[in-house]
């Protein structure tokens, strides 16, 4: 994938209808990029509930610290996102940047500073020139609209080659509700909750504690099952906002029967966004699905799947369209999880290659080679030790990844 080229695995932006209680605007603050938008402001209706999941990287950015603190109230009125500078490892200057940005947005919206949520993405270790954000915000506030979702998805991109968004509807009683999300991410992707940001909005009326439980579970099965390069960003943030503008049966508890259709829509949006991030992995040419079964537990299956997905040898073999099942066996063995070489079964593209500690008799590599030439690769591993299973997603590792990251700050 050459510089400036769109990933061959790109997904087109879907039609993104308005969500009552959400207005958006984008602009150019000139933080790093010239000639493109790099700043997003979202205004949320009074009473909006919020949930969030953040990076477990022990060196988080100042915006992550700000959001963790703001999340305690469970309420939100605004979101400000900038691209080009992550505001990470910037000391007191980073704290000053978050405070000044939140103060400026709060004055425009007419709310408390801690009702403003912040996210930044881009270069680490450079002081964020926050005055540029502060100066740009009034212009964005003046042009807030309900129909600028596609522009919002583009404004938060860094090395992304395509904008990422997903939307679903569900019914709570007789009322239709909508869930829409946007995300950015391409490299430094191994969520532990990539440089990854995701913002999901709904008009449903759901209290913050219920939102938090649903978001944590949804992220565990989507973003936390993906990896591009095994690096967990300092800025990973997923925020879920519920404006409460839809008039539906009251939801007060996670066990309420009306939670299920909402959770299904939310999980579908999170899954779509997570896979779009992998599809846009820096330099990626192939999307890889890894199904692990027969593990001693689901957690063990997940760790084995991620060991395969993060292996440079496996990923480069996929890039070279080499059906090298030995590298998969190696990755299973290094995961540190229960595994028995003589019971292991490995398949690619639905074709079993190795079983019971050896290559399958009369194995014909022809259909596997054909599968490896495709854009979407499927690997299956059966440990035959238990009932634990998990699916994870990754991409191949090409020279494009080196080209992008070797020149990232230049």
N, C-alpha and C positions, 0 to 999 in steps of 0.2 A: 504494500500500500504506500504510494508516494505521498509526499507532503502535500496537504491540501485536498487529497482525494477522499471521497466518502467511502466508508467501509463497505465492502461487498456484501456484508451481512446486515446492512442498514434496514430499518423498518420505517415506512412512511408515517408521518404524523396523522393520527386519526382526527376526525371532526370532533372538536372539543366545545360542547355547549356551555352556556353560562351556568354558574352555580350561584343561587341567590345568597347574598351576604358576602360575596367576594368581588372586589374590584382590583385590577392590576394595572401597572404601568411600567415601562422600561425606558432606559435612557443611557446615554454615554457619559460616564464620569471620567474616562481617560485614566483609569487606574494603571493599566498596563497596555491594553489593546487600543489601537487607533482605528477609526473608521468602522466600529461595530458597537453594539450595545453591550454593556457590562454591569448594569445595575438594575435590580428589580425591586419594586415596592408593591406590596399587597396590603390592601386595607380590608379588615375583617369586621363583620357586623358586631355591635355590642352583644355580649353574652357568649361569644364564640368560645368553645371549649378546645383544649389542646392537649396532645400527648406527644412524647418524643423519645427517641432511642438514639444513643450517641456512641461514638468511637470508644473502645476500651484501650486505645493507645494511651500510654502513661505520660505522653507529652502533648496534650490536646491544645488546640488553638483557643485564643481568648473568646471567640464567639461561642464555642462549645461550653466553656465555663459560664458564660452569660446565660445561655439557654437553659442549662441545668438549674441555675438559680431561679430564672423566670418561670420555669415549669412548675414550681412548687404551688403556684396559685391556681393552676389548671385553666387559666383564662388568657386569651390573646386578642389583640386588636390590630396588630400589624406584623409584617414580615419584611425584612430588608436583606437582600442577598447581593453580594458583589463577586465578580469574577476577575481573576488576574493576580490577586494577592490573598494568601490564606490567613494573614494576620496570626501567624504561629511563630512561637519562639521570638517574640518581640518585646517581652518584659512589660514594664509599666506603660510603654507606648501602646501596646496592644490593648491593655485595659482602658486606657484613655480613648482609644479609637472606638471601642464598643460603647462606652458610656456616652461619648459625644454623638455617635450615630443614633443610638436609641433615644437620646434626649431630643435630637432634631426631629426624628420621626414622630415621637410622642406629641411634640408641640403641634405638628401639622395635623395629626389624627385627632388630637384632643383626648389623650389617654395617659395612663401611668407609664413611666419608662419601662417597668418590668412587664408591661403588656406587649412590648415590642420584642420580636424574636429576630435573631441575627444569624447569618451564615456567610462565610467567606471561603473562597477556593482559589488556588493558584500557587504561586511561589512561596516557599517557606523561608522564614528568616529575614524578610525584608519588611521594614516598617510600613504599615498601611497609611497612605496619605489621606486620612479620613476627612480632611476638610473638603476634598473633592467630592466625597459622598454627600457631606452635609450641604454643600453648595448646589448639588444636583437634585436633591430631594424635593424642594418646592416645585420645580418644573414637573417632576413625576407626579406629585400630588395633584397638580392642576389638570392632568390628563388621565386620571384614573378611570378605567372603563371595565365593563364586565366581560368583554369579548376578546381580550388580548392574550389568550392562553398560549398560542403558538409563539408569539413574540417573547413571552415569559420563558418558555422552554429554551429558546435560543440565547437569551441574555445571560443565562447562568453557565454556558458552556466554557470549557478551557480547551483541552486537546481533543474534545469530542469532535467527531466528524458529522454527526447528525443529532438533531434535537430529539428528545425522548419524552413521550407523554402517553398516558393510557387513561381510559375512562370506562366505567361500567354503571349500570343502573340496577336497582333492586326495589323490592316492594316491602314496606313496613305497614302491615294491614292493607288499607286501600290506597296508601300514598306511595307514589314513586319517589325514590331518592336517588341522588347521583353521587358517585365517587370518582374524582378526577385527580391524577397525579402527574407531576413533571419531575424529571431527574437529570442529573449530569454525572458523568463518570466515564473514564476511559483507561486510565492507568492508576497505579497505586491502589489496586482493588483487591482487598481481601477483608471484607467487612467483618468486624467482630462486635457486633452489637446486640470505600474505595476511594483517587480522592473522590468521594461519592457524596452527593447531596440529593435528597428526595423530599418533595413537599406534596402532601396529599390533602385534598379539600373535599368536604362533603356538606350538603345542606341538611343532613340528618341531625336530630336533636338527641345527642348521646352524651352523658356526663363524662368528665375527664377520667375518672378512675376506670370506667368501662373501656373508654378509648385506649387507655394505656395498656390494659391487659390484652386487648385485641391487637394492638400494634406490635407489642413485644412478641406475641405468638406469630403474627404474620411475617415479621422480619426474620424470625428464626427459621422459617420455612422457605424464605425467598432470598433476600440479600445475603444472609449468613450461610447460604449454600452455594455461593458463587466466589470465584477468584479469577483474577487476570494474571497477577504476578506475585501473589503471596504477601504483599505489603499492605498493612493496615494503616490507613491514612490518619493523620492527626485531626482531620476535620469532619469525618463521617457524621452525618446528621440526617435523621429521618423525622419529619414533623407531620403530624396529622391534626388538621383543624376541622371542627364541626360547628358550622354557623347556627344550627338549630332553626333555620328558616322553614324547613319542611314541616307541615302540620300532620303529625302521625301519632299513633298510639305511644304513650309515654314509656320510655325505657329507663329503668332505674338500676338494673342489676345485670351482670354478665349472663346470668342464667335465664333471663327473659327470653321467651321463644322468638321474639322479633329480632334478637341480636344475630341469629344465624344467617338470615339473608344478607344483612349488612356485612357480616364478617366474610361471607363468600365473595361479595363484590370487592371488599377491601383487599382480600388475599389475591384475587385475580389481578388487580391493579398493581400490587406490590410485585407479583411474579412477573408481569409484563415488563415493568420498569427494570427489575433486576436482570432479566435476560437481555434487555436492550443494552445495558451497561456492558455485559459480557460480549455481546455482538460488536460493540464498539471498542473492544480492547485494543490498546495501542498496537498497531501493526497486524491485527488479527485478520486471518483469512478463513478461519474455520471455527464454528461453534461446536463445542464438545459436551456431550451429556454422558455422565458416568453413573451407572446404576450398580449399587453394591447390595448384595443380599446374602443371607446365610451367616451374618455376623452374630456375635454373642449379645449385642444390644444395638439399638438405633444410634446411640452416641458413638459406639465403636465403628459402626458402618459409616457414619459421617466422617470420622477422623481418617478412616482408610480412603474414602472417596476424595477427601481434600488432599491427602498425601499423593494420590495419583494425579489429581488436578494441578497440584503445585510443582510437580516434578519437571525440571527443565528438560530432562532426557525424554520424558513422555511427550511433552509439549513440542519439542523440536522434531521428534519422530513424526508427530502428526503434521507439523508444518512441511516436512519432507515427504509426506505421504508414504511413510515407511511403516508397514504393519508389524512393528517390533513388539510382540507381546511379552518378550523377556523384560522389557523396561517396566511394563505394568506389574509383573510379578515382583520386580525389585521394589517398586513403590509400595506395594501391599506389605512387603516384609519390613520396610523401614518405618512403617507407621507406628510401631510400638504397641499394636493391638494384637489380640489373639488371632493366629493364623496358622494353618497347617499346610505346608507346601504340597503334601501328597493328597490333599482333598480339594485343592484350589481349582476353580474352573474359570477360564477367561474367554470372552467372546468380543468380537468387533463386528458391528453391522449385522448382528444376529447370527453370525457364524462362529461356532465354538472352535477355538484354536488349540487350547491346552486344557487338559483335564487330568486329575489324579497324578499330578507331579510330572507330566510329560506332554509332548505334543500329541494331538489326536492322530491316531493311525489314519493313513491315507488323506491327511489334511491337504486341501486344495486352497492355496492362497489367492487364487484368481478373483473370486467375488469380494474378498476382503480388500484387495488392492483397488478394485473398482470403487468400493465404498470410501476408501481413504481419499480418493480424488474428488469427492463431493464437498459441499460447503458445511454440512452438518454431520458430525461423527458421533456414533454411539458405541460406548464401551460398557460391557457388563462383566462384573466379577461376582462369583458365588463362592463364599468361603465354606459353605456346607458345615457350619458349626452351630447355628442357631437360627432365630427368626428375625434378627435385627436387619433392617434395610434402610437405605437412604439414597437420595439422588442429589448430585451436585453438578454444577456447570462450570466450564472454563472455556478457554480459547487456545489456539496454538501460539507458539512463540516464534516470531520471525525476525529477520533483520530490521524490519520496520520499527520494532520496539526499541532497538538500540538507537536507530536514527532519531526517533522522536525524543527519547530521554537524554541522549548524549548532547542534544542541542537545546534542551528545554529552557535554560536561562539565557541563551544567546539571542 
